[in-house]
Amino acid sequence: MDGMSDVRLALRSQELEAEQERTITAPTDNRWGLFWRRRHTRKALLDLTTAQLRDVGLTAEQARHEGLKSFWRD
């Protein structure tokens, strides 16, 4: 990776961590909290670049398939 990609990945990682901290404060012990978390994480998958998806071991098609699932589906 070039230096710019490393910086972008680091910034994206920080953004995701900040979102995760906000997510943790949402109640996940109830159905609505679980639905909200699914919606949030699936939306985040759709925003990842091909390189980021490769880093986590997903293809663009796999991310798209998961990201477009309804929040109420497992």
Rosetta silent file (secondary structure, phi, psi, omega in degrees, C-alpha in Angstrom):
SEQUENCE: MDGMSDVRLALRSQELEAEQERTITAPTDNRWGLFWRRRHTRKALLDLTTAQLRDVGLTAEQARHEGLKSFWRD
SCORE:     score description
SCORE:     0.000 S_00000001
   1 L     0.000  146.346  175.045    0.000    0.000    0.000 S_00000001
   2 L   -84.052  168.116 -176.320    1.127    3.518   -0.592 S_00000001
   3 H   -58.948  -36.281 -178.326    1.240    6.074    2.205 S_00000001
   4 H   -67.042  -39.596  178.453   -2.020    7.711    1.195 S_00000001
   5 H   -64.201  -39.664  178.346   -3.936    4.439    1.362 S_00000001
   6 H   -60.993  -41.808  179.777   -2.534    3.794    4.837 S_00000001
   7 H   -64.438  -46.009  179.904   -3.727    7.212    5.972 S_00000001
   8 H   -62.063  -41.809  178.113   -7.199    6.667    4.526 S_00000001
   9 H   -64.441  -40.166  178.724   -7.464    3.246    6.146 S_00000001
  10 H   -63.914  -43.770  179.068   -6.340    4.662    9.482 S_00000001
  11 H   -64.954  -43.505  179.535   -8.897    7.476    9.268 S_00000001
  12 H   -63.137  -39.236  177.769  -11.672    5.082    8.236 S_00000001
  13 H   -60.663  -42.884  178.348  -10.716    2.800   11.108 S_00000001
  14 H   -64.235  -40.206  178.334  -11.015    5.724   13.521 S_00000001
  15 H   -62.401  -44.641 -179.492  -14.410    6.642   12.075 S_00000001
  16 H   -65.372  -38.429  177.708  -15.652    3.075   12.456 S_00000001
  17 H   -64.095  -41.256  178.453  -14.349    2.893   16.023 S_00000001
  18 H   -63.710  -42.218  177.346  -16.145    6.123   16.907 S_00000001
  19 H   -63.684  -40.072 -179.463  -19.355    4.784   15.365 S_00000001
  20 H   -63.858  -39.393  177.180  -18.901    1.519   17.228 S_00000001
  21 H   -61.278  -40.394  176.911  -18.591    3.383   20.518 S_00000001
  22 H   -68.285  -34.708 -179.860  -21.867    5.138   19.757 S_00000001
  23 H   -66.439  -39.877 -178.304  -23.359    1.797   18.736 S_00000001
  24 H   -61.051  -31.982  179.688  -22.330    0.175   21.982 S_00000001
  25 H   -72.658  -18.191  176.172  -24.371    2.743   23.869 S_00000001
  26 L   -76.199  137.207 -177.454  -27.443    1.630   21.901 S_00000001
  27 L   -67.436  122.939  177.683  -29.199   -1.201   23.704 S_00000001
  28 L  -106.225    0.573  179.617  -28.481   -4.497   21.971 S_00000001
  29 L   -83.560   -0.629  175.437  -30.204   -6.616   24.583 S_00000001
  30 L  -122.430  167.665 -175.392  -33.517   -5.897   22.919 S_00000001
  31 H   -61.846  -40.611 -178.157  -34.756   -6.513   19.421 S_00000001
  32 H   -67.445  -36.824  176.538  -34.643   -2.855   18.332 S_00000001
  33 H   -63.499  -41.188  177.326  -31.044   -2.474   19.443 S_00000001
  34 H   -64.301  -43.785  178.254  -30.095   -5.544   17.435 S_00000001
  35 H   -61.095  -43.439 -179.215  -31.956   -4.240   14.392 S_00000001
  36 H   -62.727  -43.647 -179.796  -30.256   -0.868   14.699 S_00000001
  37 H   -62.927  -44.146  177.928  -26.799   -2.465   14.933 S_00000001
  38 H   -59.488  -45.449 -179.223  -27.441   -4.635   11.876 S_00000001
  39 H   -59.770  -45.576 -178.190  -28.611   -1.629    9.887 S_00000001
  40 H   -63.926  -49.266 -176.833  -25.566    0.380   10.882 S_00000001
  41 H   -69.431  -35.151  177.988  -22.968   -2.315   10.168 S_00000001
  42 H   -68.051  -37.700  176.725  -24.566   -3.310    6.879 S_00000001
  43 H   -64.801  -39.269  179.406  -24.571    0.311    5.730 S_00000001
  44 H   -63.303  -35.936  177.399  -20.881    0.577    6.661 S_00000001
  45 H   -60.018  -37.797 -178.530  -20.111   -2.439    4.464 S_00000001
  46 H   -68.766  -20.518 -177.898  -21.544   -0.640    1.461 S_00000001
  47 H   -90.510   -8.420 -177.203  -19.165    2.285    2.022 S_00000001
  48 L   -75.535  146.262  176.983  -15.945    0.228    2.021 S_00000001
  49 L   -80.120  169.557  178.720  -13.587    0.372   -0.945 S_00000001
  50 H   -60.418  -41.282  178.992  -12.429   -2.706   -2.819 S_00000001
  51 H   -64.021  -41.217  178.400   -9.063   -2.556   -1.060 S_00000001
  52 H   -66.060  -39.999  177.765  -10.724   -2.336    2.362 S_00000001
  53 H   -63.403  -40.888  178.296  -12.994   -5.246    1.515 S_00000001
  54 H   -61.311  -39.173  179.187   -9.979   -7.274    0.426 S_00000001
  55 H   -61.300  -35.217 -179.677   -8.342   -6.479    3.789 S_00000001
  56 H   -94.478    1.439  173.868  -11.315   -7.982    5.654 S_00000001
  57 L    83.613   27.338  178.656  -11.583  -10.916    3.264 S_00000001
  58 L  -119.731  149.668  171.649  -14.772  -10.022    1.414 S_00000001
  59 L   -88.892  164.911  178.000  -15.541   -9.541   -2.235 S_00000001
  60 H   -61.769  -37.508  179.763  -17.560   -6.573   -3.404 S_00000001
  61 H   -65.975  -41.593  178.035  -20.428   -8.934   -4.233 S_00000001
  62 H   -63.023  -43.801  179.810  -20.407  -10.481   -0.735 S_00000001
  63 H   -64.717  -42.281  179.314  -20.405   -7.029    0.879 S_00000001
  64 H   -62.932  -44.143 -179.946  -23.189   -5.853   -1.417 S_00000001
  65 H   -60.459  -47.434  179.649  -25.275   -8.943   -0.667 S_00000001
  66 H   -69.951  -41.449 -176.642  -24.904   -8.489    3.090 S_00000001
  67 H   -65.944  -27.253 -178.695  -25.188   -4.697    2.964 S_00000001
  68 L   -92.965   -0.194  176.467  -28.477   -4.757    1.111 S_00000001
  69 L   -64.902  147.405  174.092  -30.170   -7.201    3.478 S_00000001
  70 L   -67.183  147.771 -175.962  -33.080   -5.814    5.447 S_00000001
  71 L   -63.469  -20.948 -178.247  -32.208   -4.992    9.047 S_00000001
  72 L   -87.873   -7.380  179.417  -34.657   -7.547   10.370 S_00000001
  73 L   -90.945  141.855  175.963  -33.033  -10.458    8.503 S_00000001
  74 L   -72.174    0.000    0.000  -30.273  -12.521   10.079 S_00000001
